Amino acid sequence: MAKNTLNRATRSDVAKEAGTSVAVVSYVINNGPRPVAAATRLRVQEAIRKTGYRPNSLARALASGTTKTYGLVVPNIANAFIASFAHALQQEALSNGMVMLLGDAGDSRVRELELINNLLSQQVDGIFYNSVDRHPYIDVIQASGTPFVMLDRVDPGLNVNILRVDEQAAAYQVTAHLLSHGYQDVGIICGPLEMLNTQDRLAGWRQALGEYGVTERPEWIFPATYTREGGYQAAQQMMQGARLPRAIFASNETQAIGCIRALAENNIPVPSQVALVCFNGTEQSAFHVPSLTTVRQPVSEMAKKALEMLAASEGKVQLSEFLHRLEIGESCGCTFGEDRHGSADTIIRK
């Protein structure tokens, strides 16, 4: 009869139900170290089902030296790109018999540190870490001896595992595509200026402007949070200026969607009046109206590599840089149905 109390069933309960010893129950649960007769194994498995027994994961972790869990710390899971990458990492972890514990910092460095300490206290087997502003708490993780992989662009001199895309090169490529249409008045909706990834994306935008001989106009640089609301507010600010830029690089997909919403509310169509491209697109980009011209990262391939790097963490520290992909939509002014895939950077693995 199944137990119907507040107390969890134990191995002793299973042994009593199966009419065998606790040691035999352990051999069945752990698949060894001693063999168990097929009939006895079936009897123990049926007893486990009847009693509702579940192995104590903490005790098994202490015995085996592994918790079968990874931690993932991200700036904000509401960001569509971060959510897509987190999903890919979780699926890859499950395929490898691991569980992923998600830590969402909500764009707070204080919460980020709390999450890291919490995951370390749970003795996770490794951590995937995307810092809020690229000033990560690497020393805290290193002090614990827990393997980890950084999922953003940090100084290679830190001698840690890094998996990344060259964000400056990606921002340059998508801005250069925008400029190839002949636009001369080009602005940017970037992230908060103090963030290092903002600086990378600004640098790529400026590089493209310089190569096309387009003058940078400081009044058309609109810092905003990496959210739809941030893009919406940036567009509202843009419309208060003396005149609109003819084209905009939004430094992430959610900002682009918010920007287009604000423009639509003021009867300013994209791309006929304001053309737009963005960074870090997801599958949503193709289904937006207009579809977004964007740079995408190969999240599935990156997730697979991230787990490989963590598994090999006792060896040489790795820097793995993936190519980005330019996907052509309608928002830049291209005719729908044109070749929708641009060239990409070369993959660099070290």
C-alpha positions in Angstrom: 0.0 0.0 0.0 1.4 3.4 -0.9 2.4 5.6 2.0 -0.1 8.5 2.7 1.7 10.5 5.3 3.7 13.7 5.4 6.9 11.7 5.7 8.8 10.7 2.6 9.3 7.0 1.9 12.7 5.6 2.7 14.8 2.8 1.3 13.8 0.8 4.4 10.2 1.2 3.5 11.0 -0.1 0.0 12.9 -3.0 1.4 10.1 -3.9 3.7 7.5 -3.8 0.9 9.8 -5.9 -1.4 10.8 -8.3 1.3 14.5 -7.8 0.8 17.4 -5.9 2.3 18.1 -2.2 2.1 21.4 -3.1 0.4 19.6 -4.8 -2.4 17.3 -1.8 -2.8 20.4 0.4 -3.2 21.9 -2.0 -5.8 18.7 -1.7 -7.9 18.5 2.1 -7.6 22.2 2.6 -8.4 22.4 -0.2 -10.9 25.2 -1.8 -8.9 27.8 -2.4 -7.6 26.5 -6.0 -7.1 24.1 -7.7 -9.6 20.5 -8.3 -8.6 18.4 -11.2 -9.9 15.8 -10.1 -12.5 12.8 -11.3 -10.3 14.2 -9.4 -7.3 14.8 -6.3 -9.4 11.2 -6.3 -10.6 10.0 -6.8 -7.0 12.0 -3.8 -5.8 10.9 -1.6 -8.7 7.3 -2.4 -7.9 7.9 -1.6 -4.2 9.4 1.7 -5.3 6.2 2.5 -7.3 3.9 1.5 -4.4 5.7 3.4 -1.7 6.3 6.5 -3.9 10.0 6.4 -3.0 12.2 9.0 -4.6 16.0 8.9 -4.2 17.5 11.8 -2.2 19.4 13.8 -4.8 21.6 15.5 -2.3 22.7 12.3 -0.7 23.4 10.8 -4.2 25.4 14.0 -5.1 27.5 13.7 -2.0 28.2 10.0 -2.8 28.9 10.5 -6.5 30.5 13.9 -6.4 28.1 15.3 -9.0 24.6 16.9 -8.7 23.8 16.5 -12.4 22.9 20.2 -12.5 24.3 23.2 -14.3 23.5 26.8 -13.4 22.7 29.5 -16.0 23.0 33.2 -15.0 21.6 35.7 -17.5 20.9 39.5 -17.4 17.2 39.3 -18.2 15.2 36.4 -19.5 12.6 38.7 -21.0 15.1 39.5 -23.7 14.0 37.4 -26.7 17.6 36.5 -27.7 18.6 35.5 -24.2 15.5 33.4 -23.9 16.2 31.6 -27.1 19.8 30.9 -26.1 18.7 29.7 -22.6 16.2 27.4 -24.3 19.0 25.9 -26.5 21.3 25.5 -23.5 18.5 23.7 -21.5 17.7 21.3 -24.4 21.4 20.5 -24.8 21.8 19.9 -21.1 18.8 17.6 -21.0 20.2 15.7 -23.9 23.3 15.1 -21.8 21.4 13.9 -18.8 21.8 17.3 -16.9 19.3 19.7 -15.4 19.7 23.5 -15.9 18.9 25.9 -13.1 18.0 29.3 -14.4 19.1 32.5 -12.6 17.5 35.7 -14.0 19.3 38.8 -12.7 16.7 41.2 -13.9 19.4 43.6 -15.0 20.7 43.9 -11.5 24.3 43.3 -10.5 23.3 42.9 -6.9 20.8 40.1 -7.8 23.4 38.6 -10.2 25.8 38.1 -7.3 23.1 36.6 -5.1 22.2 34.1 -7.9 25.8 33.1 -8.3 26.3 32.5 -4.6 23.0 30.5 -4.5 24.0 28.3 -7.4 27.4 27.7 -5.9 25.8 26.7 -2.5 23.8 24.1 -4.4 27.0 22.6 -5.7 26.1 22.8 -9.3 28.5 21.0 -11.6 29.2 24.1 -13.7 27.9 27.6 -14.6 27.1 29.3 -17.8 27.4 33.0 -17.2 26.2 36.1 -19.2 26.9 39.1 -17.0 24.6 42.2 -16.7 27.2 44.6 -17.9 30.4 42.6 -18.6 31.9 43.3 -15.3 31.4 39.7 -14.1 32.0 38.2 -10.7 34.6 35.8 -12.1 36.6 35.8 -8.9 33.7 34.5 -6.9 33.2 31.5 -9.2 36.9 30.8 -9.4 37.3 30.8 -5.7 34.7 28.0 -5.5 36.6 25.8 -8.0 33.4 25.4 -10.1 33.9 25.1 -13.8 32.2 27.9 -15.8 31.9 29.4 -19.3 31.4 33.1 -20.1 28.7 33.6 -22.7 29.7 37.2 -23.6 32.7 39.2 -24.6 35.1 39.6 -21.7 38.9 40.2 -21.7 40.6 37.0 -23.0 43.5 38.0 -20.6 41.2 36.8 -17.7 42.1 33.2 -18.8 38.6 31.8 -18.6 36.4 29.8 -21.0 34.7 32.3 -23.3 32.1 31.6 -26.0 31.1 34.7 -28.0 30.2 36.4 -31.3 32.2 39.5 -32.4 29.5 42.1 -31.7 31.4 44.9 -33.2 31.8 43.0 -36.5 28.1 42.0 -36.4 27.0 45.6 -35.8 29.3 46.7 -38.6 27.9 44.2 -41.1 24.2 44.9 -40.5 24.8 48.7 -40.5 26.9 48.4 -43.7 24.0 46.6 -45.3 21.7 49.4 -44.3 24.1 52.0 -45.8 24.3 50.0 -49.0 20.8 51.3 -49.8 22.3 54.8 -50.1 20.9 56.3 -46.8 22.9 59.2 -45.6 21.1 60.2 -42.4 21.6 57.2 -40.1 20.9 57.0 -36.3 21.3 54.3 -33.7 19.2 53.1 -30.8 21.9 51.6 -28.5 21.9 50.2 -25.0 22.9 52.1 -21.9 26.2 53.8 -22.7 28.1 52.4 -19.7 27.5 48.8 -20.8 30.4 47.2 -22.7 28.2 45.5 -25.3 26.7 48.9 -26.1 30.3 50.2 -26.7 31.0 47.3 -29.1 27.8 47.9 -31.1 28.4 51.6 -31.3 31.9 51.0 -32.5 30.6 48.7 -35.3 28.0 51.3 -36.3 30.6 54.1 -36.4 33.0 51.9 -38.4 30.3 51.4 -41.1 29.5 55.1 -41.2 33.2 55.9 -41.6 33.6 53.4 -44.5 30.6 54.8 -46.3 31.6 58.4 -45.7 28.4 59.1 -43.7 28.7 61.8 -41.1 27.9 60.7 -37.5 25.3 63.0 -35.8 25.5 62.8 -32.0 21.8 63.9 -31.7 20.8 60.7 -33.5 22.4 58.4 -30.9 19.6 57.2 -28.6 20.7 55.2 -25.5 17.9 53.0 -24.2 17.3 49.8 -22.2 17.4 46.6 -24.2 13.6 46.3 -24.1 10.5 47.0 -26.3 9.8 50.0 -24.0 13.3 51.2 -24.5 13.0 51.1 -28.3 9.5 52.8 -28.0 10.8 55.6 -25.8 13.9 56.1 -28.0 11.6 56.5 -31.1 9.4 59.0 -29.2 12.5 61.0 -28.4 13.7 60.7 -32.0 10.4 62.2 -33.2 10.8 65.2 -31.0 14.0 66.2 -33.0 14.2 68.7 -35.8 14.0 65.9 -38.3 14.0 62.2 -38.4 16.9 60.1 -39.5 16.3 58.2 -42.7 17.5 55.0 -41.3 18.1 53.4 -37.9 20.3 50.6 -36.4 18.5 49.2 -33.3 21.0 47.3 -31.3 18.7 44.5 -30.4 15.5 43.0 -31.7 13.2 44.0 -28.9 14.3 47.7 -29.3 13.5 47.4 -33.0 10.0 46.2 -32.3 9.3 48.9 -29.8 10.7 51.5 -32.3 8.4 50.3 -35.1 5.4 50.5 -32.8 6.1 54.1 -31.9 6.6 55.1 -35.5 3.4 53.3 -36.6 1.4 55.2 -34.0 2.6 58.4 -35.7 1.9 57.1 -39.2 5.6 56.8 -40.1 6.0 53.6 -42.1 9.0 51.3 -42.1 10.9 51.2 -44.4 9.5 53.7 -46.8 10.0 56.7 -44.5 12.4 55.2 -41.9 14.4 52.1 -42.7 15.6 49.9 -39.9 17.9 47.0 -39.1 18.8 45.3 -35.8 21.1 43.1 -33.9 20.5 39.7 -32.1 17.4 38.7 -34.0 15.4 35.6 -33.2 12.8 33.5 -35.1 10.4 36.4 -34.3 12.2 38.7 -36.8 10.9 36.8 -39.8 7.3 37.0 -38.5 7.2 40.7 -37.7 5.5 43.1 -40.0 7.6 44.3 -41.7 10.0 41.4 -41.3 13.3 42.6 -39.7 16.7 42.7 -41.3 18.9 41.4 -38.5 22.0 39.7 -37.4 21.5 36.3 -35.8 23.7 34.1 -33.7 23.7 30.3 -34.2 22.3 29.5 -30.7 22.0 25.7 -31.1 25.6 25.3 -32.3 26.7 27.7 -29.5 24.8 25.8 -26.8 26.4 22.5 -27.9 29.9 24.0 -27.9 29.2 25.6 -24.5 28.5 22.2 -22.9 31.6 20.7 -24.6 33.7 23.5 -23.2 32.4 22.9 -19.7 32.9 19.2 -19.9 36.5 19.8 -20.9 37.1 22.5 -18.3 39.9 20.6 -16.6 42.0 21.0 -19.7 43.2 24.1 -21.5 41.0 27.2 -21.3 39.2 27.8 -24.5 38.1 30.8 -26.5 35.4 29.9 -29.1 34.1 32.6 -31.4 31.2 31.8 -33.7 30.1 33.4 -36.9 27.0 35.6 -37.1 24.6 35.5 -39.9 22.9 38.5 -41.7 19.3 37.7 -42.5 17.6 40.1 -44.9 14.0 41.2 -44.2 11.8 44.0 -45.4 12.6 46.6 -42.7 15.8 47.8 -44.4 14.1 48.5 -47.8 15.0 45.3 -49.6 12.3 43.8 -51.8 10.6 40.8 -50.2 11.9 37.6 -51.9 15.5 38.7 -52.4 18.3 36.5 -51.2 17.7 36.6 -47.4 21.1 35.5 -46.2 24.1 37.7 -46.2 27.8 36.7 -45.7 29.1 36.1 -42.2 32.3 36.3 -40.3 34.7 33.3 -40.3 34.4 31.0 -37.3 37.4 31.2 -35.1 38.1 28.5 -32.5 41.1 28.5 -30.3 
